[in-house]
Amino acid sequence: MSKTNSPHWMQTTLAGLGLSLAAISSTGCQGYYAGQTLPSGYYIHDDIQYHAPGPEFKLSREAAAQKAYKADLEAQQAGQ
């Protein structure tokens, strides 16, 4: 390769990368149009995230602590 072709090759490569970056950044993002938040065109290809169900009652430890406290108070009052 000669030195005269290398700047032309570099300019072409940089221009191609710039165009591809512009094309990628203008598509595939969530958009806000006319008061609606619309998903990207690739939402069908997203991976599915599964979250295992947790306990139905979220405050089970707190309820157990209150129950234990109430039992302690009743035990103290019965002992007096």
C-alpha positions in Angstrom: 0.0 0.0 0.0 1.4 3.4 -0.9 1.2 6.5 1.3 -1.1 8.3 -1.0 -3.9 5.7 -0.6 -3.7 5.5 3.2 -5.4 8.9 4.0 -8.2 8.1 1.5 -8.7 4.6 3.1 -8.7 6.1 6.6 -11.2 8.8 5.6 -13.5 6.2 4.0 -13.3 4.0 7.1 -14.0 6.9 9.5 -17.0 8.0 7.3 -18.4 4.5 7.3 -18.1 4.1 11.0 -19.7 7.5 11.5 -22.6 6.6 9.3 -23.1 3.3 11.0 -23.0 4.9 14.4 -25.6 7.5 13.3 -27.8 4.7 12.0 -27.5 2.6 15.2 -28.1 5.6 17.5 -31.2 6.7 15.6 -33.0 3.4 15.9 -33.6 0.8 18.6 -34.3 3.2 21.5 -37.4 3.9 23.4 -39.2 6.9 22.1 -41.7 9.5 23.3 -44.2 10.4 20.6 -47.5 12.3 21.0 -47.7 11.6 24.7 -47.0 7.9 24.4 -43.8 6.1 25.4 -43.3 3.5 22.7 -40.8 0.6 22.9 -38.0 0.1 20.5 -38.4 -2.0 17.5 -36.3 -4.7 19.1 -38.5 -5.4 22.1 -39.7 -8.7 20.7 -36.1 -10.0 20.7 -35.3 -9.0 24.3 -34.5 -11.8 26.7 -37.3 -12.8 29.1 -36.5 -12.1 32.7 -38.2 -14.4 35.3 -38.4 -13.4 38.9 -39.4 -16.1 41.3 -42.4 -15.3 43.4 -41.7 -14.2 46.9 -43.7 -14.6 50.0 -47.3 -13.4 49.6 -47.1 -11.5 52.9 -44.1 -9.2 52.7 -43.8 -8.4 56.4 -43.6 -12.0 57.8 -40.5 -11.3 59.9 -42.0 -8.2 61.3 -45.2 -10.0 62.2 -43.2 -12.8 63.8 -41.3 -10.2 65.9 -44.5 -8.5 67.0 -46.0 -11.9 67.9 -42.9 -12.8 69.9 -43.0 -9.5 71.7 -46.7 -9.9 72.6 -46.0 -13.4 73.9 -43.1 -12.0 76.1 -45.4 -9.3 77.5 -48.1 -11.9 78.3 -45.5 -14.1 80.0 -44.2 -11.2 82.1 -47.7 -10.2 83.1 -48.6 -13.8 84.0 -45.5 -14.1 86.1 -46.3 -11.0 88.2 
